[in-house]
Amino acid sequence: MKADEVIVQGRVGPDGTLRMDTHPPLPTGPVEVVIRVLPADKKGGEDWWQYLQRARAELEAAGHRFRSKEEIDADIENLRAGDERIEQEYRPVDQQTRE
């Protein structure tokens, strides 16, 4: 590789745009771009569970807060309580229909 050449990896988007992973340390000006397809990343083959764990860790590192089990259970209970309120409204109508 020559001194005025830099290899930068990136991805081609679905619309054909090129997104570089890093900024090339080159001065502003015209360049020539050669695109070469790289083999798929084979770091031991990340399965779906590893992907989910990694994605969650990245979100937590970015400051995202996930709901606790208690918060989720409270939301479910609130939804179920809504079902009971609806049932209470329908009971008199059902009773009148049967009579």
N, C-alpha and C positions, 0 to 999 in steps of 0.2 A: 504494500500500500504506500502510495506517495504521501509526502508531507501535506499536500493540499487536498487530500481525500479523507473523508470521514464515513464510517459505516454507522448508520443509525437504524434501529429496528422500529417497526411501526405496524399499522394495520390498514388495509384498504377497506373502507366502509361500503355498505350496500349500494350507495349512490356513486361510488367510484372515488370518493375523496380519500386522501392519504393522511393518516394521523400518525405523527411520529411520537415515539415513547419519550424521547428527550430532545432538547434543542441542540442542534449541531453547533459545535464551536467554530463556526466559520464567519467571515465578514459578510455583511450584506452585499448582495450582488447576484448575478446570474449563476445558476448551477445546472448540472446535468443529473437527472435522476434515473437510476437503473433499478427496476423493481424485480426482485427475485423471490419466488415463493419459498418459504421455509417449511420444514417438516413440522407437524403438530408437536406442541410441547408435550414431552413424555416424562414428566417428573414422577414417575411411578403411577401415573394415571389417576387423577383425582376423581373419586367416585362421588355420587350425589350427596352422601352424608358429609364427606370432607368438604365439599363445596359449600353446603349449608353452614357448617362450623366456621369456615373461613369468611363467608359473607357476613355472618353475625358478628364475628370478631372485628371485621373492618367497619361495620356500622357502629358498633359500640365505641371503637376508637375514634370515630368521627363525631361522637357525642349523642348518638341515637339512644333513647331509653326504651326498653321493652317492658311490657306490662308483666306484673308478677302473677303467680298462680292465684293469689287472693283477689287481685283485680279482675282477672278473667272469670273466676267463679262468681264474683259479685255481678258482673255484667250478664252472665248466663242466668243467674237467679232473677235479675231484673227483667230479662226478656220473658222468662217463664211466668213471672208475676203478671206481666201484660196479658198472657194467654188466659190466666184466671179471671182477670177483669173483663175480658171479652166474653168468656163463658158466662159470667154473672149477668151480663146484658142479654144474652140469648136465652137464658133459662126461662124467664117469664113468657117469651114468645113461643118457645117450644112447648111449654105447659099449656098455653092457650090453644095451640094447634092440636094437641092431643085430646083436648076436651071437646 
